[in-house]
Protein backbone atom coordinates (compact mmCIF):
# COMPACT_ATOMS: atom_id res chain seq x y z
CA UNK A 1 0.00 0.00 0.00
CA UNK A 2 1.31 3.44 -0.89
CA UNK A 3 0.29 7.09 -1.06
CA UNK A 4 1.13 9.00 -4.21
CA UNK A 5 0.24 12.26 -5.91
CA UNK A 6 -2.51 11.88 -8.51
CA UNK A 7 -1.92 12.25 -12.23
CA UNK A 8 -4.14 12.95 -15.25
CA UNK A 9 -4.76 9.24 -15.83
CA UNK A 10 -6.47 8.96 -12.42
CA UNK A 11 -9.19 11.56 -12.99
CA UNK A 12 -12.02 9.26 -14.12
CA UNK A 13 -11.40 6.76 -11.33
CA UNK A 14 -11.32 9.55 -8.74
CA UNK A 15 -14.51 11.18 -10.02
CA UNK A 16 -16.32 7.84 -10.05
CA UNK A 17 -15.13 7.02 -6.52
CA UNK A 18 -16.18 10.49 -5.32
CA UNK A 19 -19.61 10.12 -6.96
CA UNK A 20 -20.37 6.65 -5.56
CA UNK A 21 -19.30 7.55 -2.03
CA UNK A 22 -21.08 10.93 -2.17
CA UNK A 23 -24.40 9.27 -3.03
CA UNK A 24 -24.09 7.00 -0.01
CA UNK A 25 -22.62 9.47 2.50
CA UNK A 26 -24.94 12.30 1.50
CA UNK A 27 -28.16 10.39 0.89
CA UNK A 28 -30.06 13.38 2.31
CA UNK A 29 -29.13 15.38 -0.83
CA UNK A 30 -30.87 14.87 -4.18
CA UNK A 31 -28.89 12.55 -6.50
CA UNK A 32 -29.23 15.06 -9.34
CA UNK A 33 -27.00 17.48 -7.43
CA UNK A 34 -24.17 14.93 -7.43
CA UNK A 35 -24.69 14.05 -11.10
CA UNK A 36 -24.34 17.68 -12.16
CA UNK A 37 -21.34 18.21 -9.86
CA UNK A 38 -19.37 15.44 -11.61
CA UNK A 39 -18.26 17.81 -14.36
CA UNK A 40 -16.94 20.34 -11.84
CA UNK A 41 -15.08 17.59 -9.99
CA UNK A 42 -13.43 16.43 -13.21
CA UNK A 43 -12.64 19.81 -14.74
CA UNK A 44 -12.22 22.14 -11.78
CA UNK A 45 -11.91 20.69 -8.28
CA UNK A 46 -9.52 17.77 -8.68
CA UNK A 47 -7.23 19.47 -11.25
CA UNK A 48 -6.95 22.57 -9.01
CA UNK A 49 -6.21 20.73 -5.78
CA UNK A 50 -3.28 18.86 -4.31
CA UNK A 51 -4.63 15.30 -4.41
CA UNK A 52 -3.08 12.15 -2.97
CA UNK A 53 -4.20 8.60 -3.66
CA UNK A 54 -3.92 5.62 -1.34
CA UNK A 55 -3.60 2.45 -3.39
CA UNK A 56 -2.58 -1.16 -3.20
CA UNK A 57 -3.02 -4.30 -5.31
CA UNK A 58 -3.71 -2.12 -8.38
CA UNK A 59 -6.77 -0.65 -6.64
CA UNK A 60 -7.50 2.84 -5.37
CA UNK A 61 -8.61 2.64 -1.74
CA UNK A 62 -9.30 6.36 -1.50
CA UNK A 63 -8.02 9.88 -1.99
CA UNK A 64 -7.63 13.20 -0.24
CA UNK A 65 -7.65 16.65 -1.86
CA UNK A 66 -6.22 19.78 -0.29
CA UNK A 67 -6.40 23.40 -1.41
CA UNK A 68 -3.64 24.94 0.69
CA UNK A 69 -4.86 24.28 4.28
CA UNK A 70 -8.45 23.47 3.28
CA UNK A 71 -9.44 19.80 3.17
CA UNK A 72 -11.62 19.86 0.06
CA UNK A 73 -12.26 16.11 -0.15
CA UNK A 74 -11.48 12.80 1.47
CA UNK A 75 -13.20 9.75 0.05
CA UNK A 76 -12.61 6.07 0.74
CA UNK A 77 -14.21 3.39 -1.45
CA UNK A 78 -17.13 1.71 0.33
CA UNK A 79 -15.45 -1.68 0.59
CA UNK A 80 -12.38 -0.13 2.25
CA UNK A 81 -14.14 2.10 4.79
CA UNK A 82 -13.58 1.69 8.54
CA UNK A 83 -10.17 0.09 8.00
CA UNK A 84 -7.98 3.09 8.89
CA UNK A 85 -7.36 4.29 5.34
CA UNK A 86 -9.00 7.69 5.87
CA UNK A 87 -6.81 8.25 8.93
CA UNK A 88 -3.71 7.27 6.90
CA UNK A 89 -4.52 9.90 4.26
CA UNK A 90 -5.38 12.52 6.88
CA UNK A 91 -2.15 11.89 8.79
CA UNK A 92 -0.22 12.17 5.51
CA UNK A 93 -1.44 15.73 4.85
CA UNK A 94 -1.27 16.77 8.53
CA UNK A 95 2.48 16.24 8.71
CA UNK A 96 3.23 19.24 6.47
CA UNK A 97 0.64 21.64 7.90
CA UNK A 98 0.10 23.62 11.10
CA UNK A 99 -3.67 23.64 10.68
CA UNK A 100 -6.39 22.24 8.45
CA UNK A 101 -9.94 23.45 8.05
CA UNK A 102 -12.90 21.73 6.42
CA UNK A 103 -16.66 21.78 6.13
CA UNK A 104 -18.86 18.78 6.88
CA UNK A 105 -22.63 18.44 6.66
CA UNK A 106 -24.28 18.14 10.06
CA UNK A 107 -26.32 15.16 8.81
CA UNK A 108 -23.16 13.29 7.77
CA UNK A 109 -22.64 11.80 11.24
CA UNK A 110 -20.05 9.28 10.13
CA UNK A 111 -17.77 11.96 8.66
CA UNK A 112 -18.33 14.31 11.59
CA UNK A 113 -17.38 11.55 14.04
CA UNK A 114 -14.30 10.69 11.97
CA UNK A 115 -13.07 14.28 12.00
CA UNK A 116 -13.80 14.70 15.72
CA UNK A 117 -11.88 11.52 16.52
CA UNK A 118 -8.97 12.89 14.50
CA UNK A 119 -8.65 16.15 16.41
CA UNK A 120 -10.96 18.52 14.51
CA UNK A 121 -13.12 20.92 16.52
CA UNK A 122 -16.23 22.82 15.43
CA UNK A 123 -15.35 26.46 14.88
CA UNK A 124 -18.61 27.63 13.37
CA UNK A 125 -22.08 26.40 12.36
CA UNK A 126 -23.05 27.38 8.81
CA UNK A 127 -25.72 26.81 6.17
CA UNK A 128 -24.61 25.66 2.71
CA UNK A 129 -25.90 28.36 0.33
CA UNK A 130 -26.74 26.01 -2.55
CA UNK A 131 -28.20 23.08 -0.67
CA UNK A 132 -29.67 24.87 2.38
CA UNK A 133 -28.11 22.17 4.58
CA UNK A 134 -26.52 22.79 7.97
CA UNK A 135 -22.78 22.24 8.07
CA UNK A 136 -19.87 22.69 10.45
CA UNK A 137 -16.65 24.53 9.79
CA UNK A 138 -14.08 22.41 11.63
CA UNK A 139 -10.42 23.16 12.40
CA UNK A 140 -7.46 20.99 13.34
CA UNK A 141 -4.36 22.64 14.82
CA UNK A 142 -0.96 21.01 15.19
CA UNK A 143 -0.14 20.73 18.89
C-alpha angles and dihedrals in degrees: 000000000000142000118228139166113264123249135200092270091063098058099095093046091049094048091049092048091048091049096048094047093043092056091053100039094043101038088144089070123076112263090229090067091060093045092055092044092059092083092053091049091052099041105028120013104044096038091050097048136073100250128187126191127210109209143163137165090021090299132113109232094184148307143232127210125200130188101196102299095344117102099219097175144359117176130170121191111255095246091054099046122120092025099103097262095119090052090049091055093044092050089049093059094037093063093070098040138071093207141005128199129194144164123235129181113250090228092055093086095167093057093042090052091047092053093044091051088051096055103270118140129198109255099172142000113230142172118233105239096216101040101030089226125141115248140173127233103216130190134199119196126194109244 
